[in-house]
Amino acid sequence: MSIETPEELEALRRAGAVVRKMLEAMKQAVVPGISTAALDEIGARVARAHGAQSAPMLVYKFPGFNCISLNEEAVHGIPSESRKVKSGDIVKLDVTIELDGFMADAAESVVCGEGTEAAHQLIACAQQAFREAMAVAVAGRMVRDIGRKVNTAVRRQGFEVIRELTGHGIGRRIHEQPTVPNYADPAQRDVLTEGLVLTVEPIIAAGKGRSVTEDDGWTIRTADRSMSAHYEQTLVITRGEPILLTV
């Protein structure tokens, strides 16, 4: 969607603020031995307290309130009581909610316990790629300029983007136009316009960057089982610095 009124921007800010509260509560709860189902419920309680619903459940009937993915799982991991987080795991917390007809989406990756230097570097790379992409997330630039910045930042540190997984427009629905690839896709010819709401989300791998879908039909992991990291925020395009709704 493109924001047309101050009221729409304020509604999106409220949705983004709930996403942030959920992520912070879940991040603080990542300790060895906790189940991904318990993490999911922590986020769900925060959402319900603010009158928000799980957008993946609402739209796609996803079998969890949030997507929680571990290690080689890149996105769409299903929360489970039997899946326990271990020290050193990379935990990806992906939150999308609906509040009063508007949706916001963000994801962060954290290491449980101390973890390895490689795990921390991978997570830091995804965050850095996002920050560098913000320099070109400006009205009048091409959508593919964002992907070019992300891919350059990721490959500079020896990692790869998972090309099949992209950012997207958002607002009234989870997935709207435009698609926001994490590389300079020549087929992506859209221009960023003032007021456009979208997600930018580097999803990267320590290995070759190819992905497969698990037998559960939801979880997408790296084909070579290399570690992955995911960093995402919902933002509004302006003529200058973008407005970040979920920080």
Secondary structure, DSSP 8 states (H G I E B T S, - for coil): -B--SHHHHHHHHHHHHHHHHHHHHHHHT--TT-BHHHHHHHHHHHHHHTT-EEHHHHHH--SSSSEEEETTEEE-----TT-B--TT-EEEEEEEEEETTEEEEEEEEEESSS--HHHHHHHHHHHHHHHHHGGG-STTSBHHHHHHHHHHHHHHTT-EE-TT--EEE-SSSSSEEEEE-SS--TT---B--TTBEEEE--EEESS---EEE-TTSS-EEETT---EEE-BEEEE--SSS-EES--
